[in-house]
């Protein structure tokens, strides 16, 4: 049975030093929950394209890697702003 990772668990794993802040924001802030959901979806898409042998694979990998980097920066900026 595959393990299904939630957006919260993925963000907690990515930013382990911010666990309390992540849990609080996830519980209280709809915008942050959406950001975490976007991060999860992008992570899943990047994993898919990394395993694909499609002609579009390399372009999609670059696209999703850049998007994931931007989302990570946005999450970190939000977390740093809550200190």
C-alpha positions in Angstrom: 0.0 0.0 0.0 1.5 3.3 -1.0 2.0 6.1 1.6 -0.1 9.2 0.9 1.7 12.3 2.0 -0.4 15.3 2.9 0.6 18.8 2.1 1.1 19.4 5.8 3.5 16.4 6.2 5.5 17.4 3.1 6.0 20.9 4.3 6.8 19.8 7.8 9.5 17.4 6.4 10.9 20.2 4.2 11.1 22.7 7.1 11.6 20.6 10.3 12.9 23.6 12.3 9.6 25.4 11.9 7.2 22.7 12.9 5.2 24.7 15.5 4.8 27.7 13.2 3.8 25.4 10.2 1.1 23.6 12.3 -0.3 26.9 13.6 -0.4 28.6 10.2 -1.8 25.5 8.5 -4.6 25.5 11.1 -5.3 29.2 11.1 -4.4 30.6 7.6 -6.2 29.5 4.5 -3.7 31.2 2.2 -0.9 29.2 3.9 -2.9 25.9 3.5 -3.3 26.7 -0.2 0.5 27.4 -0.5 1.2 24.0 1.1 -1.2 22.3 -1.2 0.5 23.9 -4.2 3.8 22.8 -2.9 2.5 19.2 -2.6 1.0 19.2 -6.0 4.2 20.5 -7.5 6.3 17.9 -5.7 4.1 15.1 -7.0 4.3 16.5 -10.5 8.1 16.8 -10.4 8.3 13.2 -9.1 6.1 12.1 -12.0 8.2 13.9 -14.6 11.4 12.6 -13.2 10.2 9.1 -13.8 8.7 9.8 -17.2 10.4 9.0 -20.5 8.2 11.4 -22.4 9.8 13.7 -25.0 8.5 16.6 -22.8 10.0 15.2 -19.7 13.1 17.4 -19.4 11.2 20.6 -20.1 8.6 19.7 -17.5 11.3 18.7 -14.9 12.9 22.1 -15.3 9.5 23.9 -15.2 8.4 22.1 -12.0 11.8 22.3 -10.3 11.7 26.1 -10.8 8.2 26.3 -9.5 9.0 24.2 -6.5 12.0 26.4 -5.7 9.7 29.5 -5.9 7.1 27.9 -3.7 9.8 26.8 -1.2 11.0 30.4 -1.0 7.5 31.7 -0.5 6.8 29.3 2.3 10.2 30.1 4.0 9.4 33.9 3.7 6.1 33.3 5.3 7.6 31.3 8.1 10.4 33.8 8.7 7.8 36.6 8.9 6.0 34.8 11.7 9.0 34.7 14.1 
